[in-house]
Amino acid sequence: MYKKTIALLLLSLVLPLLAACGGTDTPTAGPAPTNTAGAAGAAATSTTGAATTGSGATYVLVPKNLGNPYFDTANKGAQAAAKELGVQVTYTGPATADATQQIQLINALIAQHVKGLAISADDSDALVGVGKTAMGQNIPVVSWDSAVAAGGRNVHINQAKSEDIGRSEITLVSKLIGGKGKIAILSATSTAPNQNEWIGFMKDELSKPANSGLQLVATVYGDDQDEKSYTQAQALMQSYPDLKAIIAPTTVGIAAAARAVTDAKKIGQVMVTGLGTPNTMRAYVKSGAAPAFELWNPSDLGYLAIYTLDAIASGKIKGSPGDTFTAGKLGSYTIAADGTVLLGIPTVFDATNIDNFNF
């Protein structure tokens, strides 16, 4: 009964927002961008009107959760791509990073016959079924940031090679603490496929003789929630008084950890690094709480996701390995043999370059 109630609430939120545009290929002008939260707090939506050229198709960008600056930045890139392509992109997702809520929302979107879905998965395997349902109804599915497992999507947009991210995080933390000391990992959710893959490569990198001076003492999860991540960082410092560094491969977690280190007056004693956005981390870089971190441009990731989705939905490509398409300002891309498209290598941000970026 509870699940049915949630599903009905989600449907009541999504149906009115998409009814005017979900079943038409005619370009329409939508309202100015808005954010509205439902009574149950399960989902919110931001829409931008379609441009006056192009197919006028309606695509949906689905993040892991709303209220996350990383995903909000990705949406900015998605909206820029929408203007260039003459399509409409609706931005909607669960209030928290929860696969059940995400699946219920996607089912509601499928019922509206949207023209394509771009999803950052809360659970790689759990979303395969709903992805198959969408594709079975000729709705292409592109996953981005966090993959829907093969079989549940046409293409995955990979922000960078998982191995490169995982290994570079260990290289970065080693430099920050002189190659010796106890470190901990503060991740997002325990089911996040990208986080788990990166952590796997981090552990493999730690097993190398060159990193024998580094000791991983704990891996904890903040569920991409600011307060929980902050509390977890505090607990790590209390449990391990000689902790030297926290790696947080999540934009919410890294900011929360840096704040916890700052509040504990342990700047210079505990180094924070991981994956974050320059605007969120600028003050922490300059204070020394998080001297260096890395990330790709999430705006470009959202931009590429929509260009890829449109290339499939419009019939320019089938979404098969070897297919090549052009993604606006980012240039040409080819789908790899494993069904992925690689955005590019991440950038390391520190005091020397962080003021050159604004996202």
DOKEKOL-262045 format. One line per field, with one value per residue (C-alpha): residue number from 1; residue in one letter; chain; x, y, z. Coordinates in nm, 2 decimals. Layout:
# residues N
k	(NUM,...)
r	(a,...)
c	(A,...)
X	(X,...)
Y	(Y,...)
Z	(Z,...)
***
This chain:
# residues 359
k	(1,2,3,4,5,6,7,8,9,10,11,12,13,14,15,16,17,18,19,20,21,22,23,24,25,26,27,28,29,30,31,32,33,34,35,36,37,38,39,40,41,42,43,44,45,46,47,48,49,50,51,52,53,54,55,56,57,58,59,60,61,62,63,64,65,66,67,68,69,70,71,72,73,74,75,76,77,78,79,80,81,82,83,84,85,86,87,88,89,90,91,92,93,94,95,96,97,98,99,100,101,102,103,104,105,106,107,108,109,110,111,112,113,114,115,116,117,118,119,120,121,122,123,124,125,126,127,128,129,130,131,132,133,134,135,136,137,138,139,140,141,142,143,144,145,146,147,148,149,150,151,152,153,154,155,156,157,158,159,160,161,162,163,164,165,166,167,168,169,170,171,172,173,174,175,176,177,178,179,180,181,182,183,184,185,186,187,188,189,190,191,192,193,194,195,196,197,198,199,200,201,202,203,204,205,206,207,208,209,210,211,212,213,214,215,216,217,218,219,220,221,222,223,224,225,226,227,228,229,230,231,232,233,234,235,236,237,238,239,240,241,242,243,244,245,246,247,248,249,250,251,252,253,254,255,256,257,258,259,260,261,262,263,264,265,266,267,268,269,270,271,272,273,274,275,276,277,278,279,280,281,282,283,284,285,286,287,288,289,290,291,292,293,294,295,296,297,298,299,300,301,302,303,304,305,306,307,308,309,310,311,312,313,314,315,316,317,318,319,320,321,322,323,324,325,326,327,328,329,330,331,332,333,334,335,336,337,338,339,340,341,342,343,344,345,346,347,348,349,350,351,352,353,354,355,356,357,358,359)
r	(m,y,k,k,t,i,a,l,l,l,l,s,l,v,l,p,l,l,a,a,c,g,g,t,d,t,p,t,a,g,p,a,p,t,n,t,a,g,a,a,g,a,a,a,t,s,t,t,g,a,a,t,t,g,s,g,a,t,y,v,l,v,p,k,n,l,g,n,p,y,f,d,t,a,n,k,g,a,q,a,a,a,k,e,l,g,v,q,v,t,y,t,g,p,a,t,a,d,a,t,q,q,i,q,l,i,n,a,l,i,a,q,h,v,k,g,l,a,i,s,a,d,d,s,d,a,l,v,g,v,g,k,t,a,m,g,q,n,i,p,v,v,s,w,d,s,a,v,a,a,g,g,r,n,v,h,i,n,q,a,k,s,e,d,i,g,r,s,e,i,t,l,v,s,k,l,i,g,g,k,g,k,i,a,i,l,s,a,t,s,t,a,p,n,q,n,e,w,i,g,f,m,k,d,e,l,s,k,p,a,n,s,g,l,q,l,v,a,t,v,y,g,d,d,q,d,e,k,s,y,t,q,a,q,a,l,m,q,s,y,p,d,l,k,a,i,i,a,p,t,t,v,g,i,a,a,a,a,r,a,v,t,d,a,k,k,i,g,q,v,m,v,t,g,l,g,t,p,n,t,m,r,a,y,v,k,s,g,a,a,p,a,f,e,l,w,n,p,s,d,l,g,y,l,a,i,y,t,l,d,a,i,a,s,g,k,i,k,g,s,p,g,d,t,f,t,a,g,k,l,g,s,y,t,i,a,a,d,g,t,v,l,l,g,i,p,t,v,f,d,a,t,n,i,d,n,f,n,f)
c	(A,A,A,A,A,A,A,A,A,A,A,A,A,A,A,A,A,A,A,A,A,A,A,A,A,A,A,A,A,A,A,A,A,A,A,A,A,A,A,A,A,A,A,A,A,A,A,A,A,A,A,A,A,A,A,A,A,A,A,A,A,A,A,A,A,A,A,A,A,A,A,A,A,A,A,A,A,A,A,A,A,A,A,A,A,A,A,A,A,A,A,A,A,A,A,A,A,A,A,A,A,A,A,A,A,A,A,A,A,A,A,A,A,A,A,A,A,A,A,A,A,A,A,A,A,A,A,A,A,A,A,A,A,A,A,A,A,A,A,A,A,A,A,A,A,A,A,A,A,A,A,A,A,A,A,A,A,A,A,A,A,A,A,A,A,A,A,A,A,A,A,A,A,A,A,A,A,A,A,A,A,A,A,A,A,A,A,A,A,A,A,A,A,A,A,A,A,A,A,A,A,A,A,A,A,A,A,A,A,A,A,A,A,A,A,A,A,A,A,A,A,A,A,A,A,A,A,A,A,A,A,A,A,A,A,A,A,A,A,A,A,A,A,A,A,A,A,A,A,A,A,A,A,A,A,A,A,A,A,A,A,A,A,A,A,A,A,A,A,A,A,A,A,A,A,A,A,A,A,A,A,A,A,A,A,A,A,A,A,A,A,A,A,A,A,A,A,A,A,A,A,A,A,A,A,A,A,A,A,A,A,A,A,A,A,A,A,A,A,A,A,A,A,A,A,A,A,A,A,A,A,A,A,A,A,A,A,A,A,A,A,A,A,A,A,A,A,A,A,A,A,A,A,A,A,A,A,A,A)
X	(0.00,0.29,0.46,0.13,0.08,0.43,0.38,0.06,0.22,0.50,0.25,0.06,0.38,0.51,0.19,0.09,0.45,0.48,0.13,0.17,0.48,0.53,0.36,0.45,0.74,0.62,0.86,0.69,0.79,0.79,0.79,1.10,1.31,1.14,1.19,0.89,0.89,0.60,0.42,0.59,0.93,0.98,1.07,1.11,1.13,1.31,1.20,1.34,1.14,1.25,1.43,1.25,1.44,1.50,1.26,1.11,1.14,1.12,1.41,1.45,1.77,1.74,2.01,2.06,1.90,1.80,1.96,2.31,2.53,2.71,2.39,2.26,2.57,2.52,2.17,2.31,2.51,2.20,1.99,2.27,2.26,1.88,1.89,2.14,1.95,1.60,1.47,1.33,1.50,1.31,1.52,1.37,1.48,1.42,1.47,1.72,1.96,1.72,1.69,1.32,1.21,1.41,1.25,0.90,0.97,1.11,0.81,0.59,0.80,0.78,0.40,0.42,0.61,0.90,1.14,1.45,1.59,1.94,1.99,2.25,2.18,2.13,2.18,2.34,2.16,1.83,1.76,1.81,1.45,1.30,1.56,1.46,1.09,1.18,1.38,1.10,0.88,1.13,1.25,1.63,1.82,2.15,2.32,2.57,2.79,2.67,2.60,2.28,2.42,2.45,2.11,1.92,2.06,2.18,2.49,2.68,2.85,3.16,3.31,3.65,3.80,3.71,4.06,4.22,4.00,4.06,4.44,4.48,4.30,4.56,4.84,4.69,4.65,5.00,5.14,4.94,5.06,5.41,5.33,5.28,4.99,4.63,4.36,3.99,3.73,3.40,3.18,2.82,2.58,2.70,2.52,2.65,2.82,3.07,3.18,3.23,3.43,3.65,3.71,3.80,4.08,4.19,4.23,4.41,4.65,4.70,4.82,5.12,5.46,5.50,5.20,5.29,5.32,4.95,4.70,4.33,4.15,3.79,3.54,3.22,2.91,2.74,2.46,2.53,2.37,2.56,2.48,2.54,2.87,2.98,2.89,3.08,3.39,3.37,3.34,3.65,3.86,3.74,3.79,4.14,4.31,4.62,4.42,4.61,4.36,4.00,3.93,3.57,3.49,3.16,3.09,2.87,3.11,3.43,3.27,3.13,3.46,3.65,3.40,3.44,3.82,3.79,3.55,3.77,4.06,4.26,4.36,4.71,4.67,4.40,4.40,4.08,4.08,3.85,3.61,3.44,3.34,3.56,3.29,3.21,3.57,3.74,3.75,3.87,4.15,4.27,4.24,4.44,4.16,4.15,4.47,4.40,4.11,4.00,3.69,3.57,3.34,2.99,2.83,3.01,2.89,2.52,2.58,2.73,2.45,2.18,2.38,2.42,2.06,1.94,2.17,2.00,1.65,1.67,1.81,2.15,2.31,2.18,2.38,2.60,2.97,3.16,2.89,3.04,2.85,2.93,2.85,2.84,3.13,3.29,3.35,3.33,3.28,3.28,3.09,3.35,3.32,3.18,2.90,3.04,3.15,3.44,3.41,3.78,4.04,3.97,4.14,4.33,4.23,4.46,4.55,4.74,4.44,4.11,4.02,4.03,3.71,3.35,3.12)
Y	(0.00,0.24,0.18,0.24,0.56,0.68,0.59,0.78,1.09,1.07,1.04,1.34,1.54,1.44,1.42,1.78,1.89,1.68,1.67,1.97,1.84,1.47,1.34,1.59,1.66,2.02,2.28,2.46,2.75,2.64,2.85,3.01,2.76,2.67,2.42,2.28,2.02,1.78,1.73,1.40,1.55,1.27,1.46,1.81,1.94,2.21,2.28,2.50,2.59,2.44,2.65,2.75,2.50,2.13,1.84,1.99,1.65,1.62,1.45,1.40,1.44,1.23,1.28,1.06,1.32,1.68,1.96,1.84,2.12,1.86,1.75,2.11,2.20,1.91,2.04,2.37,2.19,1.99,2.30,2.46,2.15,2.17,2.52,2.43,2.12,2.28,2.03,2.05,1.90,1.84,1.80,1.58,1.33,1.18,1.40,1.15,0.91,0.62,0.36,0.28,0.64,0.67,0.37,0.49,0.83,0.68,0.45,0.76,0.93,0.62,0.64,0.99,0.86,1.11,1.10,1.00,0.95,1.04,0.88,0.89,0.56,0.52,0.15,0.00,-0.33,-0.22,0.02,-0.24,-0.35,0.00,0.08,-0.22,-0.11,0.23,0.09,-0.16,0.14,0.31,0.55,0.56,0.55,0.71,0.68,0.93,0.99,0.66,0.37,0.17,-0.18,-0.31,-0.42,-0.14,0.15,0.22,0.41,0.51,0.85,0.80,1.11,0.95,0.60,0.45,0.31,0.65,0.81,0.55,0.53,0.91,0.96,0.75,0.93,1.26,1.17,1.02,1.35,1.54,1.34,1.25,0.89,0.77,0.76,0.64,0.73,0.68,0.69,0.88,0.76,0.84,0.54,0.18,0.09,0.37,0.18,0.45,0.51,0.14,0.09,0.39,0.25,-0.09,0.07,0.27,-0.04,-0.21,0.09,0.08,-0.29,-0.18,-0.17,0.20,0.27,0.05,0.35,0.43,0.24,0.24,0.22,0.27,0.32,0.49,0.62,0.96,0.88,1.20,1.39,1.69,1.64,1.26,1.31,1.57,1.34,1.05,1.27,1.38,1.01,0.92,1.18,1.07,0.70,0.76,1.05,1.00,1.00,1.18,1.21,1.16,1.08,1.17,1.08,1.27,1.64,1.64,1.44,1.63,1.96,1.81,1.65,1.97,2.16,1.90,1.93,2.30,2.29,2.04,2.28,2.01,2.20,2.08,1.76,1.59,1.65,1.62,1.53,1.36,1.48,1.82,2.14,2.45,2.68,2.46,2.38,2.72,2.84,2.50,2.49,2.84,2.75,2.43,2.20,2.05,2.16,1.96,1.76,1.66,1.65,1.67,1.95,1.82,2.09,1.92,1.58,1.69,1.86,1.54,1.32,1.52,1.54,1.16,1.10,1.33,1.15,0.82,0.95,1.14,0.84,0.99,0.69,0.36,0.38,0.09,0.05,0.23,0.49,0.84,1.16,1.53,1.69,2.06,2.25,1.92,1.79,1.43,1.12,0.74,0.48,0.23,-0.15,-0.16,0.08,0.38,0.73,0.89,1.26,1.31,1.32,1.49,1.81,1.85,2.17,2.35,2.70,2.76,2.72,2.71,3.07,3.00,2.79,2.88,2.59)
Z	(0.00,0.09,-0.25,-0.43,-0.25,-0.33,-0.70,-0.71,-0.56,-0.81,-1.09,-0.97,-0.97,-1.31,-1.52,-1.51,-1.58,-1.89,-2.03,-2.25,-2.42,-2.37,-2.68,-2.94,-3.17,-3.23,-3.07,-2.78,-2.56,-2.20,-1.88,-1.73,-1.53,-1.20,-0.91,-0.74,-0.46,-0.42,-0.09,-0.03,-0.11,-0.35,-0.67,-0.81,-1.16,-1.36,-1.71,-1.98,-2.30,-2.63,-2.89,-3.20,-3.42,-3.41,-3.33,-3.01,-2.85,-2.47,-2.29,-1.92,-1.72,-1.40,-1.13,-0.84,-0.62,-0.62,-0.43,-0.52,-0.67,-0.88,-1.06,-1.07,-1.26,-1.50,-1.56,-1.68,-1.95,-2.04,-2.08,-2.30,-2.52,-2.54,-2.67,-2.94,-3.04,-3.03,-2.78,-2.43,-2.13,-1.81,-1.49,-1.23,-0.97,-0.62,-0.32,-0.18,-0.35,-0.34,-0.62,-0.53,-0.57,-0.89,-1.04,-0.95,-1.11,-1.43,-1.46,-1.44,-1.71,-1.94,-1.90,-2.05,-2.36,-2.32,-2.61,-2.41,-2.06,-1.93,-1.59,-1.32,-1.15,-0.78,-0.82,-1.14,-1.14,-0.99,-1.28,-1.55,-1.55,-1.59,-1.85,-2.05,-2.02,-2.16,-2.45,-2.52,-2.58,-2.82,-2.55,-2.57,-2.24,-2.18,-1.84,-1.72,-1.42,-1.26,-1.50,-1.55,-1.61,-1.96,-2.09,-1.92,-2.13,-2.49,-2.40,-2.08,-2.07,-1.86,-1.70,-1.70,-1.68,-1.35,-1.31,-1.38,-1.11,-0.85,-0.89,-0.93,-0.60,-0.42,-0.60,-0.49,-0.13,-0.11,-0.23,0.03,0.33,0.22,0.13,0.49,0.73,0.80,0.55,0.52,0.25,0.28,0.00,-0.11,-0.09,-0.05,-0.38,-0.60,-0.89,-0.98,-0.62,-0.56,-0.88,-0.79,-0.44,-0.59,-0.79,-0.49,-0.29,-0.57,-0.60,-0.22,-0.25,-0.45,-0.28,-0.37,-0.14,0.15,0.37,0.33,0.56,0.47,0.81,0.72,0.44,0.55,0.37,0.39,0.14,-0.04,0.25,0.38,0.75,0.75,0.56,0.81,1.10,0.94,0.89,1.25,1.36,1.15,1.32,1.67,1.60,1.45,1.63,1.41,1.08,0.81,0.52,0.41,0.05,-0.05,-0.41,-0.39,-0.42,-0.12,0.09,0.02,0.11,0.43,0.52,0.46,0.69,0.96,0.95,0.97,1.26,1.44,1.40,1.23,0.91,0.83,1.04,0.84,0.46,0.26,-0.11,-0.36,-0.62,-0.59,-0.77,-0.77,-0.64,-0.35,-0.26,-0.33,0.03,0.16,-0.10,0.01,0.38,0.34,0.46,0.11,-0.07,-0.39,-0.54,-0.89,-1.11,-1.47,-1.57,-1.47,-1.70,-2.00,-1.87,-1.88,-2.22,-2.37,-2.22,-2.40,-2.73,-2.71,-2.63,-2.91,-3.16,-3.08,-3.05,-3.38,-3.57,-3.64,-3.48,-3.34,-3.02,-3.12,-3.07,-3.34,-3.40,-3.43,-3.36,-3.29,-2.96,-3.03,-2.87,-2.74,-3.08,-3.22,-3.01,-3.09,-2.88,-2.75,-2.77,-2.42,-2.51,-2.34,-2.44,-2.25,-2.17,-2.10,-1.83,-1.49,-1.38,-1.06,-0.88,-0.63,-0.52,-0.85,-1.08,-0.88,-0.95,-1.32,-1.30,-1.22,-1.17)
***
